Amino acid sequence: MLEKEVINFERTVIVGIVTQNQSEEKLNEYLDELEFLTFTAGGEVIKRFSQKMERPNPKTFVGTGKIDDINLFVKENKISTVIFDDELTPSQQKNISRIIDCKILDRTNLILDIFAQRAETSYARTQVELAQCQYLLPRLSGLWTHLERQKGGIGMRGPGETEIETDRRIVRDRISLLKDKIKTIDKQMSIQRSNRGAMVRVALVGYTNVGKSTLMNAIGKSDVFVENKLFATLDTTVRKVVIKNLPFLLSDTVGFIRKLPTQLVDSFKSTLDEVREADLLLHVVDISHPDFEDHIESVNKTLQEIKSNDKPTIMVFNKIDAYKHLTIDEDDLITERTRKHYTLDEWKQTWMSNVGEDKALFISARNKENFEEFRETVYEAVRQIHITRFPYNNFLYPDYKDAVEKEDEE
């Protein structure tokens, strides 16, 4: 069964560049992520290509010699897709397609394609199609001949195939129609949020594939879809959660990623409204990932873009059961000790000891390690918000007693 799945994967190569602003080590991190994105979309990376340049070539992204190398490899190894780590301009994509006779995608197109695969609800599909149309509009003239050669597979889902014969006017009309549809749904969702009353709202935020949905299931007795792939969850899930005798609303949101396409930030505005309207953020981090500090920076940058970076936040470092660190022999006097050699206890003594309004938490959502400490910390944070909002209620909650007892029985 496994062999059959591997055979069905599209054979791809990925391409990136080392520049003044992007070191070779950083490029390797990005290409690792791009390879995982490719796997999530249904591709198998056969080879990586990289080149050192001051800046991307305005015509073909990489140099002409490197393009010829890629083209030769594509022909000799039956490669069906070439994926570039950065967003290509319409002219770059057009020029590269003239040289290399296969599908040419960039990181943005790949992420949009994964979202198209993952969208389950009508609202999510509408958001994804809007983002795809906005990405596609400036690339229409260069894409039609390209789409006629290759149909189906990575990058071809959504509006692509059905719009081969269309022109810019029709796509613009489609964008306008989708925006109107999203506005209507946004109003409905806004009314739904307002109908939730004054209950405290907590939102899970974090990089994609850090375990937010697993944590959601562990706290809220939910059944949110969980998979070890990027963007397993697109639709926001909201559940009522009770810790001790204190009820609050917990929402699981779409994961963030480095170089998140601006089209997605715009089209997923309503989904991100759950973050904007939250009273408390639980910033979940996969501490077992070697680049988790970069992930934190990317999430904080996105939170800043949606004007949610000033909200009370608890840092939750997840997957401590999977954390591994490099070791150095006592006799080794040459190897320099870096952060990759830190133990969990040593990490706790760094900047993590004083982050956010509450201390950082170290848990395993899958194994429920340190879960009582996590529940207690969240309980206290929600309690403080509730007391501020209802100063005369004094935390007795007579209205919730019956509901809580009923949930406990279930």
Salt bridges, closest charged atoms under 4 A:
GLU10 OE1 - LYS103 NZ 2.97
GLU25 OE2 - LYS340 NZ 3.95
GLU29 OE1 - LYS26 NZ 3.34
GLU29 OE1 - ARG258 NH1 3.90
ASP32 OD1 - ARG48 NH2 2.54
GLU33 OE1 - ARG107 NH2 2.29
GLU33 OE2 - ARG258 NH2 3.34
GLU35 OE1 - ARG48 NH2 2.87
GLU54 OE1 - ARG55 NH2 3.81
ASP85 OD1 - ARG107 NH1 2.74
ASP85 OD2 - LYS259 NZ 2.84
ASP86 OD1 - LYS259 NZ 2.98
GLU87 OE2 - ARG139 NH2 3.38
ASP101 OD1 - ARG149 NE 2.74
ASP113 OD2 - ARG157 NH1 2.50
GLU129 OE2 - ARG174 NE 2.87
ASP173 OD2 - ARG169 NH1 3.56
GLU227 OE1 - ARG118 NH1 2.92
GLU227 OE2 - LYS229 NZ 3.93
ASP273 OD2 - ARG193 NH2 3.57
ASP273 OD2 - LYS269 NZ 3.52
ASP273 OD1 - ARG276 NH1 2.47
GLU274 OE2 - ARG193 NH1 3.65
GLU274 OE2 - ARG196 NH2 3.24
GLU277 OE1 - ARG193 NE 3.19
GLU277 OE1 - ARG201 NH1 2.95
ASP279 OD1 - ARG389 NH2 2.63
ASP286 OD2 - LYS319 NZ 3.58
GLU293 OE2 - ARG339 NH1 2.42
ASP294 OD2 - LYS26 NZ 2.47
ASP294 OD2 - ARG258 NH1 3.82
ASP321 OD2 - ARG366 NH2 2.89
GLU346 OE1 - ARG337 NH2 2.70
GLU373 OE2 - LYS359 NZ 3.13
GLU376 OE1 - LYS244 NZ 2.98
GLU380 OE1 - ARG383 NH1 3.90
